[in-house]
């Protein structure tokens, strides 16, 4: 299990890049909340597990390429990245 908040973020990115929904689930708390780029929020680890499984099925080549990470006070692990264009 990751030790720091930055390690958690990098573990999430690693699991996403591996297309591994079970690894993502292992990193989530039961009340995990995901907010997408449009501001829609989804809560609950089991709901998110199902959502990631579907996402990886639809977009099997999805990857996150991190350019920079930073830690500042309580905002550890926030990152700027770029995703590769998805087909479909």
DAQUINOR-V994286 format. One record per backbone hydrogen bond with DSSP energy under -1.0 kcal/mol. CO is the residue of the C=O (numbers start at 0). NH is the residue of the N-H. Records with the same first field share a line. If there is no record, write none. Layout:
CO = NH, NH
This chain:
3 = 7
4 = 8
5 = 9
6 = 10
7 = 11
8 = 12
9 = 13
10 = 14
11 = 15
12 = 16
13 = 17
14 = 19
15 = 18
19 = 23
20 = 24
21 = 25
23 = 26
28 = 31
29 = 44
31 = 43
33 = 41
35 = 38
39 = 35
41 = 33
43 = 47
44 = 48
45 = 49
46 = 50
47 = 51
48 = 52
49 = 53
50 = 54
51 = 55
52 = 56
53 = 57
54 = 58
58 = 61
62 = 83
64 = 81
67 = 79
69 = 76
71 = 74
74 = 77
77 = 69
79 = 66, 67
81 = 64
